Amino acid sequence: MKTFNVYKHPTLGIEAVKVGFSWPAFFFGIIWMLVKKLWGLAGAWFVAYIVLSLIEKVTDQAGEGAAQALVYLILAAGYFTLWLIPAFKGNSWREQNLSKRGYEKLATIHAETPDAAVAQSA
């Protein structure tokens, strides 16, 4: 069983957020952020990807050498970090966003799916 935090909004209904690692954020990153209405984070991630790709383009044109290899190593670490952080932090970001949007935490529930957690809380 998974653990879910269940939030309720007076007019927008009930949302369940899984506690811990987010597989959808791991696989879909920015798209997941947009679907979950994390606009600011999605924008920041988009800008970070653009900056990394611009650095990569400039490095490609600079020629070859040890400095270029180091830059590519740093770029790989940057892309890897941008890929992993949403998976580990995504659900807590989502909870903070729901709180900012007027949702109140109802309960922490153990269930198999988010829908089952919502059904148990109602």
Backbone hydrogen bonds in HBPLUS format (Angstrom, degrees):
<---DONOR---> <-ACCEPTOR-->    atom                        ^
c    i                          cat <-CA-CA->   ^        H-A-AA   ^      H-
h    n   atom  resd res      DA  || num        DHA   H-A  angle D-A-AA Bond
n    s   type  num  typ     dist DA aas  dist angle  dist       angle   num
A0002-LYS N   A0111-ALA O   2.90 MM 109  5.48 155.3  1.96 143.5 147.0     1
A0111-ALA N   A0002-LYS O   2.87 MM 109  5.48 150.7  1.96 152.3 160.4     2
A0019-VAL N   A0003-THR O   2.83 MM  16  5.62 164.3  1.86 157.5 154.6     3
A0004-PHE N   A0109-ILE O   2.75 MM 105  5.24 163.3  1.78 158.0 164.0     4
A0109-ILE N   A0004-PHE O   2.74 MM 105  5.24 159.8  1.78 158.3 163.1     5
A0005-ASN N   A0017-VAL O   2.83 MM  12  5.26 163.5  1.86 151.6 151.4     6
A0017-VAL N   A0005-ASN O   2.85 MM  12  5.26 164.7  1.88 149.0 154.0     7
A0006-VAL N   A0107-ALA O   2.83 MM 101  5.42 173.1  1.84 166.2 168.3     8
A0106-LEU N   A0006-VAL O   2.69 MM 100  5.52 165.4  1.71 153.3 158.6     9
A0007-TYR N   A0015-GLU O   2.74 MM   8  5.19 170.9  1.75 164.9 168.1    10
A0015-GLU N   A0007-TYR O   2.80 MM   8  5.19 159.8  1.84 148.2 154.9    11
A0008-LYS N   A0104-GLU O   2.82 MM  96  5.33 158.4  1.86 145.8 150.8    12
A0104-GLU N   A0008-LYS O   2.83 MM  96  5.33 162.7  1.86 142.0 144.8    13
A0009-HIS N   A0013-GLY O   2.77 MM   4  5.20 159.3  1.81 151.4 158.7    14
A0022-SER N   A0087-ALA O   2.82 MM  65  4.76 164.4  1.85 141.5 146.8    15
A0026-PHE N   A0022-SER O   3.04 MM   4  6.27 145.6  2.16 142.8 153.0    16
A0026-PHE N   A0023-TRP O   3.08 MM   3  4.86 117.2  2.50  91.7 107.7    17
A0027-PHE N   A0023-TRP O   3.01 MM   4  6.30 156.3  2.07 156.6 160.8    18
A0028-PHE N   A0024-PRO O   2.82 MM   4  5.78 156.7  1.88 150.8 157.8    19
A0029-GLY N   A0025-ALA O   2.95 MM   4  4.73 145.7  2.07 122.5 126.9    20
A0031-ILE N   A0028-PHE O   2.99 MM   3  5.52 131.4  2.24 159.6 147.4    21
A0033-MET N   A0029-GLY O   3.02 MM   4  6.38 155.5  2.08 150.6 158.2    22
A0034-LEU N   A0030-ILE O   2.94 MM   4  6.24 155.8  1.99 152.3 158.1    23
A0035-VAL N   A0031-ILE O   2.97 MM   4  6.24 160.6  2.01 152.0 157.1    24
A0036-LYS N   A0032-TRP O   2.97 MM   4  6.16 152.0  2.05 150.3 157.8    25
A0038-LEU N   A0033-MET O   2.80 MM   5  4.99 171.5  1.81 157.9 154.9    26
A0037-LYS N   A0034-LEU O   3.14 MM   3  5.02 161.5  2.17 105.1 108.3    27
A0042-ALA N   A0038-LEU O   2.96 MM   4  6.14 160.8  1.99 157.9 164.2    28
A0043-GLY N   A0039-TRP O   2.93 MM   4  6.16 158.5  1.97 152.9 158.7    29
A0044-ALA N   A0040-GLY O   2.93 MM   4  6.18 156.7  1.99 145.9 152.5    30
A0045-TRP N   A0041-LEU O   2.84 MM   4  6.06 159.0  1.89 151.4 157.0    31
A0046-PHE N   A0042-ALA O   2.92 MM   4  6.09 155.9  1.98 146.0 152.8    32
A0047-VAL N   A0043-GLY O   2.96 MM   4  6.19 162.9  1.99 151.1 155.1    33
A0048-ALA N   A0044-ALA O   2.92 MM   4  6.12 157.1  1.97 146.0 152.8    34
A0049-TYR N   A0045-TRP O   2.94 MM   4  6.20 157.1  1.99 149.3 154.7    35
A0050-ILE N   A0046-PHE O   2.98 MM   4  6.25 155.6  2.04 147.8 154.9    36
A0051-VAL N   A0047-VAL O   2.86 MM   4  6.13 162.7  1.89 155.4 159.6    37
A0052-LEU N   A0048-ALA O   2.97 MM   4  6.19 164.3  2.00 150.1 154.2    38
A0053-SER N   A0049-TYR O   2.92 MM   4  6.11 155.7  1.98 145.9 152.9    39
A0054-LEU N   A0050-ILE O   2.88 MM   4  6.12 150.2  1.97 149.9 158.3    40
A0055-ILE N   A0051-VAL O   2.94 MM   4  6.19 159.4  1.98 151.6 157.1    41
A0056-GLU N   A0052-LEU O   2.94 MM   4  6.16 151.4  2.02 142.2 150.5    42
A0057-LYS N   A0053-SER O   2.94 MM   4  6.21 153.2  2.01 143.5 150.0    43
A0058-VAL N   A0054-LEU O   2.98 MM   4  6.24 165.9  2.00 154.3 157.3    44
A0059-THR N   A0055-ILE O   2.93 MM   4  6.07 157.2  1.98 146.9 153.7    45
A0060-ASP N   A0056-GLU O   2.90 MM   4  6.11 149.5  1.99 145.6 153.9    46
A0061-GLN N   A0057-LYS O   3.22 MM   4  6.51 147.2  2.34 144.7 152.2    47
A0062-ALA N   A0059-THR O   3.15 MM   3  5.07 146.0  2.27  97.5 107.6    48
A0069-ALA N   A0065-GLY O   3.18 MM   4  6.51 154.5  2.25 145.5 152.4    49
A0070-LEU N   A0066-ALA O   3.00 MM   4  6.29 153.1  2.08 148.1 155.1    50
A0071-VAL N   A0067-ALA O   2.96 MM   4  6.24 157.3  2.01 148.5 154.6    51
A0072-TYR N   A0068-GLN O   2.95 MM   4  6.22 158.0  2.00 149.6 155.3    52
A0073-LEU N   A0069-ALA O   3.03 MM   4  6.26 148.1  2.13 142.0 150.6    53
A0074-ILE N   A0070-LEU O   2.97 MM   4  6.27 157.6  2.02 150.5 156.2    54
A0075-LEU N   A0071-VAL O   2.80 MM   4  6.07 155.9  1.86 150.0 157.5    55
A0076-ALA N   A0072-TYR O   2.90 MM   4  6.07 158.3  1.94 144.8 150.3    56
A0077-ALA N   A0073-LEU O   3.04 MM   4  6.29 156.6  2.10 144.4 150.6    57
A0078-GLY N   A0074-ILE O   2.89 MM   4  6.15 150.1  1.98 145.6 154.5    58
A0079-TYR N   A0075-LEU O   2.86 MM   4  6.18 164.4  1.89 160.0 162.2    59
A0080-PHE N   A0076-ALA O   2.94 MM   4  6.05 162.7  1.97 148.0 153.4    60
A0081-THR N   A0077-ALA O   2.92 MM   4  6.04 153.9  1.98 143.5 150.5    61
A0082-LEU N   A0078-GLY O   2.94 MM   4  6.18 161.4  1.98 150.6 155.6    62
A0083-TRP N   A0079-TYR O   3.00 MM   4  6.19 133.9  2.22 140.6 153.0    63
A0083-TRP N   A0080-PHE O   3.22 MM   3  5.07 129.8  2.48  90.4 103.8    64
A0084-LEU N   A0080-PHE O   3.00 MM   4  6.25 148.8  2.09 146.1 154.0    65
A0085-ILE N   A0081-THR O   3.01 MM   4  5.96 175.3  2.01 161.4 162.0    66
A0087-ALA N   A0084-LEU O   2.98 MM   3  5.40 124.9  2.29 110.8 125.1    67
A0088-PHE N   A0084-LEU O   3.28 MM   4  6.65 151.1  2.37 154.4 162.7    68
A0088-PHE N   A0085-ILE O   3.13 MM   3  5.32 121.0  2.50 102.4 116.2    69
A0089-LYS N   A0085-ILE O   2.84 MM   4  5.86 161.0  1.88 164.7 170.8    70
A0090-GLY N   A0086-PRO O   2.70 MM   4  4.61 137.8  1.87 127.9 134.5    71
A0093-TRP N   A0089-LYS O   2.94 MM   4  6.16 157.9  1.99 159.0 166.3    72
A0094-ARG N   A0090-GLY O   2.88 MM   4  6.11 152.8  1.95 147.3 155.3    73
A0095-GLU N   A0091-ASN O   2.99 MM   4  6.25 153.5  2.06 143.2 149.6    74
A0096-GLN N   A0092-SER O   3.02 MM   4  6.26 162.7  2.05 150.0 154.0    75
A0097-ASN N   A0093-TRP O   2.93 MM   4  6.16 155.3  1.99 148.4 155.5    76
A0098-LEU N   A0094-ARG O   2.90 MM   4  6.17 157.5  1.95 151.1 156.8    77
A0099-SER N   A0095-GLU O   3.02 MM   4  6.28 159.9  2.06 150.0 155.1    78
A0100-LYS N   A0096-GLN O   3.00 MM   4  6.27 155.9  2.06 147.7 154.0    79
A0101-ARG N   A0097-ASN O   3.00 MM   4  6.21 139.0  2.17 142.7 153.9    80
A0101-ARG N   A0098-LEU O   3.13 MM   3  5.03 125.6  2.44  92.7 107.0    81
A0103-TYR N   A0098-LEU O   2.97 MM   5  5.33 160.7  2.01 152.3 146.8    82
A0102-GLY N   A0099-SER O   3.18 MM   3  5.35 162.2  2.22 108.7 111.0    83
A0117-ALA N   A0113-THR O   3.08 MM   4  6.39 150.9  2.16 146.7 154.8    84
A0118-VAL N   A0114-PRO O   2.94 MM   4  6.25 156.2  1.99 151.0 157.2    85
A0119-ALA N   A0115-ASP O   2.92 MM   4  6.15 157.8  1.97 146.7 153.1    86
A0120-GLN N   A0116-ALA O   2.95 MM   4  6.14 152.3  2.03 144.3 151.3    87
A0121-SER N   A0117-ALA O   3.10 MM   4  6.27 143.1  2.24 142.2 151.5    88
A0122-ALA N   A0118-VAL O   3.17 MM   4  6.32 135.6  2.38 145.2 155.7    89
